[in-house]
Amino acid sequence: MPTLPLSRMPLRGLARWALALSLVAVACRDLPEATSPSRPQADLVAPPPCGTVTSNTNLSGDCTGPLVVGASGITVNLGGHAVTCGPVPNPFDFSVGIEIFDQTNDHVTNGEVKNCDRGIRVENGGSHELSNLNVHNHGFSGIDVERSSNNDIRNTISSFNTQYGVLVSGSSNNKLNQLQIEQNRFGILLGLGADNNVVTASSVLGTGSGIGIIIGASNNTVDLSTEVSQFDVGIEIAFSTGNTIRATNSSQNGDGIVLFQNVTNTTIQSSDASNNDGPGIRLLSGATSNLIRSNKAFGNGSFDLEDDNAACDANRWKSNQFGTANQGCIH
């Protein structure tokens, strides 16, 4: 993996990116437990085990995970009920609320998944639908998609998870549509091998730190009025090519949109990167052959638009509206 030049990039940016990738690589390590608030006595009794389902299923009540989807082509309707991993708000290590492994064409809908290490884990197989779900308060990630492609995740909330709202790795052609990602350290990670995925019409709201959307793979698209705010960095792209950020708002962050070293052939278009504490849109040294077109950036704490490459290198800045820029090659 390329090494980012420390002379050109804030140490905090490098540290955040390294932390984000290391969390994926060491996902099985122990995570610190949060202090347990007091709970009503009724909530201290664990519901019955969910077990494995192999045919169309409607839950009749809450159950304790894992709920294992053990066949392809079935629908699991949670019926407004909850899958949980324990009777207290401290997630058990390595616990998973809903597991879909090595299956295809399953649909999980209409309910709540809470208080596990990982809320929903999809691995291998693919072409699943996850819809109308509230996934929250998990020790590592809300929704985890690994080596599974052509999945449709929509109309779903993933919130108050310790690390990731949605984590996608080694998976392609997934659609993340109309998601509400809130109060996670990292909102959405499209990690290594997560190519050709699409994030549309979603809201990603942070806690004032962390990163909203991290893209570490190629040919991904963030589009259709997706909004990212309240992070150290709104959208961060690294070690990849051919990504598109279009019709997206990244405001009220530390930095709005940042392209790291070795990011090429990426397009940022028709987006708003205003009112951030740092730069609105920044291309670090070594990010070249990118197109930054028809964007708006005003009221940022440093430059509205910034290119750290001499004379903008092969980057093209066209028809942008902005107040300040660090080079005359930015238009």
C-alpha positions in Angstrom: 0.0 0.0 0.0 1.4 3.4 -0.9 2.8 5.6 1.9 1.3 9.1 2.2 3.8 11.9 2.4 3.8 13.4 5.9 5.1 16.7 4.6 2.0 17.1 2.5 -0.7 15.7 4.7 -1.8 16.5 8.2 -0.8 13.8 10.6 -4.3 13.5 11.9 -5.6 12.6 8.4 -3.0 9.8 8.0 -3.7 8.6 11.5 -7.5 8.4 10.8 -7.1 6.5 7.6 -4.7 4.0 9.2 -7.0 3.6 12.1 -10.0 3.0 9.8 -8.2 0.2 7.8 -6.7 -1.3 10.9 -10.1 -1.6 12.5 -11.2 -3.8 9.6 -8.0 -5.9 9.8 -8.3 -6.5 13.5 -12.1 -6.7 13.7 -12.0 -9.7 16.0 -10.1 -8.0 18.8 -11.8 -7.1 22.1 -13.5 -3.8 22.2 -14.0 -1.8 25.4 -17.4 -2.1 26.9 -19.5 1.0 27.6 -20.9 1.7 31.0 -24.4 0.1 31.4 -27.2 2.6 32.1 -30.0 1.4 34.4 -32.6 -0.5 32.5 -36.2 -1.5 33.4 -36.4 -4.9 35.1 -38.4 -6.3 32.2 -35.5 -5.6 29.8 -33.1 -7.6 31.9 -34.7 -10.9 30.8 -33.3 -12.2 27.5 -35.9 -13.1 24.9 -35.8 -16.7 23.5 -33.1 -17.7 20.9 -33.8 -16.8 17.3 -32.3 -19.9 15.8 -32.0 -20.8 12.1 -34.7 -20.1 9.6 -34.9 -22.0 6.3 -38.3 -20.9 4.9 -40.3 -17.7 4.8 -40.6 -16.5 8.4 -42.6 -13.8 10.3 -41.3 -13.2 13.8 -44.0 -13.3 16.5 -41.8 -11.6 19.1 -38.3 -10.4 20.0 -35.5 -13.0 20.0 -31.9 -13.3 21.0 -29.4 -13.6 18.1 -27.9 -14.9 16.1 -30.8 -15.2 13.7 -29.3 -17.3 11.0 -30.8 -17.1 7.6 -30.0 -20.7 6.5 -31.5 -20.9 3.0 -31.6 -19.0 -0.2 -34.6 -17.2 -1.7 -36.6 -16.6 1.5 -38.1 -13.6 3.3 -37.6 -13.0 7.0 -40.1 -10.4 8.2 -39.1 -9.2 11.7 -42.7 -8.0 12.1 -41.6 -4.9 14.0 -39.8 -7.0 16.6 -36.1 -6.9 17.7 -33.2 -9.2 17.4 -30.8 -8.6 20.2 -27.6 -10.2 21.6 -28.2 -9.7 25.3 -30.5 -8.3 27.9 -28.1 -5.5 28.9 -26.6 -2.8 26.6 -23.1 -4.2 26.6 -22.6 -6.2 23.4 -21.1 -9.6 23.8 -17.7 -10.0 22.0 -18.0 -11.4 18.5 -21.8 -11.6 18.7 -23.9 -11.1 15.5 -27.6 -10.2 15.4 -28.5 -11.5 11.9 -26.2 -13.8 9.8 -26.5 -14.5 6.1 -23.6 -16.7 5.0 -23.3 -18.4 1.6 -26.9 -17.7 0.5 -28.5 -15.8 -2.3 -31.7 -13.8 -2.9 -32.8 -13.4 0.7 -34.9 -10.5 2.1 -34.7 -9.3 5.7 -37.2 -6.5 6.5 -39.3 -4.6 9.0 -37.7 -4.6 12.4 -34.9 -3.8 14.8 -31.4 -5.3 15.4 -29.6 -4.1 18.5 -26.9 -4.6 21.1 -24.5 -7.0 19.3 -20.9 -6.7 18.2 -22.1 -6.7 14.6 -25.7 -6.1 13.8 -26.1 -7.7 10.4 -23.4 -9.7 8.7 -23.6 -10.7 5.1 -20.8 -12.9 3.8 -20.3 -14.6 0.5 -23.3 -15.3 -1.8 -25.3 -12.1 -2.5 -28.3 -10.5 -4.2 -30.0 -9.9 -0.9 -32.3 -7.1 0.2 -32.1 -5.5 3.6 -34.9 -2.9 4.0 -36.9 -0.9 6.6 -34.5 -1.9 9.5 -33.3 0.0 12.5 -29.8 -1.3 13.4 -28.2 0.4 16.4 -25.9 0.2 19.4 -23.5 -2.4 18.2 -20.0 -2.8 19.5 -18.3 -2.8 16.1 -20.5 -2.3 13.1 -24.2 -1.9 12.2 -24.1 -3.6 8.8 -21.1 -5.6 7.6 -21.0 -6.9 4.0 -18.0 -9.0 3.1 -17.3 -10.8 -0.2 -20.9 -10.5 -1.2 -22.2 -8.6 -4.2 -25.3 -7.2 -5.8 -27.0 -6.5 -2.5 -29.7 -3.8 -2.0 -29.6 -2.0 1.4 -32.4 0.6 1.6 -34.7 2.6 3.8 -32.6 1.6 6.8 -31.1 3.4 9.9 -27.7 2.4 11.3 -26.9 4.4 14.3 -24.9 4.6 17.6 -22.5 1.9 16.6 -19.0 2.1 18.1 -17.1 2.1 14.8 -19.0 1.7 11.5 -22.5 2.4 10.3 -22.0 0.3 7.1 -18.8 -1.5 6.2 -18.4 -3.0 2.8 -15.2 -5.0 1.8 -14.4 -7.3 -1.1 -17.9 -6.7 -2.4 -19.1 -5.1 -5.7 -22.3 -3.8 -7.3 -24.0 -3.1 -3.9 -26.7 -0.4 -3.7 -26.9 1.7 -0.5 -30.0 3.8 -0.9 -32.0 6.1 1.4 -29.9 5.2 4.4 -29.8 7.2 7.7 -26.4 6.8 9.2 -26.0 8.6 12.5 -23.7 8.9 15.4 -21.1 6.3 14.3 -17.3 7.0 14.4 -17.1 6.1 10.7 -20.3 6.4 8.7 -19.8 4.3 5.5 -16.6 2.5 4.6 -16.1 1.1 1.1 -12.9 -0.7 1.9 -10.4 -2.9 0.0 -12.0 -4.7 -3.0 -15.3 -2.8 -2.6 -15.6 -1.7 -6.3 -18.6 -0.5 -8.3 -20.8 0.3 -5.4 -23.4 3.1 -5.3 -24.5 5.3 -2.3 -27.5 7.4 -3.1 -30.0 9.7 -1.3 -28.5 9.0 2.1 -27.8 11.1 5.3 -24.5 10.6 7.1 -24.4 12.5 10.4 -21.4 12.2 12.8 -20.4 13.2 16.3 -17.9 15.8 15.5 -15.0 13.4 14.9 -14.2 10.4 12.6 -14.9 10.2 8.9 -18.3 10.3 7.1 -17.7 8.3 4.0 -14.3 6.5 3.3 -13.6 5.2 -0.2 -10.6 2.9 -0.5 -11.6 1.1 -3.7 -12.4 2.0 -7.3 -15.3 3.0 -9.5 -17.7 3.8 -6.7 -20.4 6.5 -6.8 -21.9 8.8 -4.1 -24.8 10.6 -5.7 -28.4 12.0 -5.5 -28.3 14.5 -2.6 -26.4 12.4 -0.2 -25.5 14.7 2.8 -22.4 14.3 5.1 -21.8 16.5 8.1 -20.3 16.7 11.6 -17.1 14.7 11.0 -13.4 15.4 11.0 -13.5 14.7 7.3 -16.8 14.5 5.4 -15.7 12.3 2.4 -12.2 10.8 2.1 -10.9 8.9 -0.9 -7.6 7.1 -1.0 -5.6 4.5 -3.0 -8.2 4.2 -5.8 -9.3 5.3 -9.2 -12.5 6.1 -11.1 -14.7 7.2 -8.2 -17.5 9.8 -8.6 -18.9 12.2 -6.0 -21.9 13.9 -7.6 -24.8 16.1 -6.3 -23.5 15.6 -2.7 -23.3 18.0 0.2 -20.3 17.8 2.6 -20.6 20.7 5.0 -20.0 21.5 8.6 -17.1 19.1 8.9 -13.4 19.6 9.6 -12.5 19.1 5.9 -15.2 18.7 3.3 -13.9 16.4 0.6 -10.3 15.1 0.5 -8.5 13.2 -2.2 -5.3 11.4 -1.0 -2.2 10.5 -2.8 -2.6 8.1 -5.8 -6.2 8.9 -6.3 -6.7 9.3 -10.1 -9.5 9.7 -12.6 -12.0 10.7 -9.9 -14.8 13.2 -10.6 -16.3 15.6 -8.1 -19.2 17.3 -9.7 -22.2 19.4 -8.9 -21.5 19.1 -5.1 -21.6 21.6 -2.2 -18.5 21.7 0.1 -19.3 24.9 2.0 -18.9 25.9 5.6 -16.3 23.4 6.7 -13.6 24.3 9.3 -10.8 23.4 6.9 -10.8 23.3 3.1 -14.0 22.6 1.2 -12.3 20.4 -1.5 -8.7 19.4 -1.2 -6.5 17.4 -3.5 -3.3 16.3 -1.7 0.0 16.0 -3.5 0.0 12.9 -5.7 -3.7 13.0 -6.4 -3.7 13.6 -10.2 -5.8 13.4 -13.4 -9.0 14.2 -11.5 -11.9 16.3 -12.6 -13.4 18.9 -10.2 -16.3 20.5 -12.0 -19.4 22.7 -11.3 -19.1 22.5 -7.5 -19.9 25.2 -4.9 -17.6 25.9 -2.0 -17.9 29.0 0.2 -17.3 30.0 3.8 -14.7 27.3 4.5 -12.1 27.9 7.3 -9.1 27.7 5.0 -9.2 27.6 1.2 -12.5 26.8 -0.4 -10.7 24.8 -3.1 -7.1 23.5 -2.7 -4.8 21.6 -5.0 -1.4 20.7 -3.4 0.1 19.6 -6.8 2.3 22.1 -8.6 0.2 24.0 -11.2 -2.6 21.5 -10.4 -0.6 18.8 -12.4 -3.1 17.0 -14.6 -6.1 17.8 -12.4 -8.8 19.8 -14.2 -10.8 22.4 -12.2 -13.7 23.7 -14.3 -16.8 26.0 -13.7 -16.6 25.9 -9.9 -18.1 28.6 -7.7 -15.9 29.5 -4.8 -14.5 32.3 -2.7 -10.8 31.4 -2.3 -8.3 28.9 -3.8 -4.6 28.3 -3.3 -3.7 28.3 -7.0 -4.6 30.2 -10.2 -5.1 27.0 -12.1 -8.3 26.4 -10.1 -11.4 27.7 -11.9 
